[in-house]
Every structure is written in C-alpha cells, then in structure tokens.
Amino acid sequence: MTRGIEIIAQAKENETILIMAGPGIGSKNGKPAINPSPMEQIGQAIREALEETGLRGAVVTISIPQGKEIAGKTLNEKIE
C-alpha cells in the first residue's frame, strides 16, 4: 500500500549503515516495521549511494508525512 504515498529518506554520514523509523513509520523490536523486500531495496540503494560518494556508512531515517492517517485506513494502525 505504498503507491502514491510520499516517502522521505534523510541521511547523515555514519561509520556503518543504520536504517531508522521516523514519523509515520511503525517500529517492531526497535527496528523499522518495513517488509523484508522493500527493506532490502532500501539497503541496496544506500550501499550504491555510499559507493558513489566514497562514504563508509550512513544513518538513514525513513518517514511518511501522512503515515498516521494512512495507517488508520489499514489493518496496521500501530505507527509512531
């Protein structure tokens, strides 16, 4: 259910790759509640960007500005 939804990723240089849940993204066990396939795609995009820039790592925060409202229309209303 991500078609047409605004998704924002903000990155800051870091020693390793770390993906964080921002506003509008749920979390489970301290990690972003993002399905495995999209999470792998996000990780791959981060690795490609790091390779292009020559950086070692990044903290990337994924957020959905209207996430709370969107979640209310789904089976998963537990988002932060």
N, C-alpha and C positions, 0 to 999 in steps of 0.2 A: 504494500500500500504506500509506496513512495512516489508514485507517478504524479508529477506536478507539484510536489511539496518542496519548499525551499529548504535546502540543507546547507549549513555553513560549517566550514572547517577552518580553524585558526591554528597556526603552527608557530612554535618557538623553538629555537635551537636547543638541543639537549645532547647528552652523551649517548643515549640509546633511544629507541623508538618506544613511545608510550602513547596509547590512544585513550583519551578521557571522554566521559559523558558530560556534555554541557547542558544548558537549559533545553528542555523539550526531549531529552533522551533519557530513557529509563536506565537503571543500573541493576545488576544482579551479581551478588558476591563481590561488590566493589569494582566490577568491570562494566563497560557499556553493554546494554542489552541490545546488541546488534547481531543479527543472524550470521552464522559462520561464513556463508558465501560472500555477502557484502563486506564483512569484516576482512576477509582475505583480499578482496578487491581494494579496499581502503589501504591495507598494509602494503600491497603491491605498488599502489600509486605513490605512497610515501617513500618506499625504497627507491623507486625510479627518480623521484624528485631529489632525494638525497644524493643519488649517484650523479645527477646532472649538476647539482650545486657543490658537490665535494664535501658536504657536511656529514658528520658521523651519525647524528640522530636528531629527533625532534619530538616534542610533546605536541600532539595534535588533539584539539578539543573539537568534537563534533556536536553541533547543536541544531535544533529545529525551532525557529522562532515561534511557530504556532503549534508546537508539539502537544501541549496540554489539551488544547481544543480538539486537535485531530485524534488524540488517544481516546477522548470521550466518545468518539464515533466507532471505536473498535472494541475488540474483546480484551485489550490490554490497556486499562485506564491508569495503571500504576507507573507514572513517569515523574521525573523530578524537574 
